[in-house]
Amino acid sequence: IKDKLFFGLSGVYSDRDGYTDNDFLGKDVDDRESLSGRVHLRWLPSDPHDITLSANVEKQDDGAYPLGALDQVQKNPHHVSYDFEGKHESDLYGSSLRIGYEAPQFKLTSITGWQSWDNKDSADQDFTPADFFTSFADEDHTQLTQEIRLASPENAGALKWLTGAYCFNEDFDRDLIIDFGVD
């Protein structure tokens, strides 16, 4: 709607084979597939008001980190040799609401944001063909933020001022299991 409502949408899809071969398993180690997107809705209901709602999502499915002993990597770059394939999966979701109000004497802005990140990771931890130990990590991370700003108007002249408050709440849980193998 002209000069009142604006909409934006963007997205990216990416897929690639890995750069590193696991010679023991005969597979790529660090392949990746990812999908991400963002949507914005901006509304200008009246002259002093400016409201923007945004949301984003990102999903990644990766292979394990291609780690190995330094001397082996130097002798044979882009090759590792271990018995557990491993993987890295990550999901990110977020949203924000920005509300602006501009009066002749001041500019008031409120920004509320929320993010959620879930990560699942498994990897060979001895980086050898032997079954010594592997790790399994599960992480859940959530953030909620609130910012309020009161500022001088754009045309305030030589003296400009800004005051505000910022609040941040975070919850982070991590479960890590180390599995000792038969070797």
Secondary structure, DSSP 4 states (H G I P E B T S, - for coil): -TTTEEEEEEEEEEEE--SSEETTTTEESS-EEEEEEEEEEEE--STTEEEEEEEEEEEEEEE------HHHHHHSTTEE--S---EEEEEEEEEEEEEEEE-SS-EEEEEEEEEEEEEEEEEESS-SSS--EEEEEEEEEEEEEEEEEEE--TT-TT---EEEEEEEEEEEEEEEEEEE---
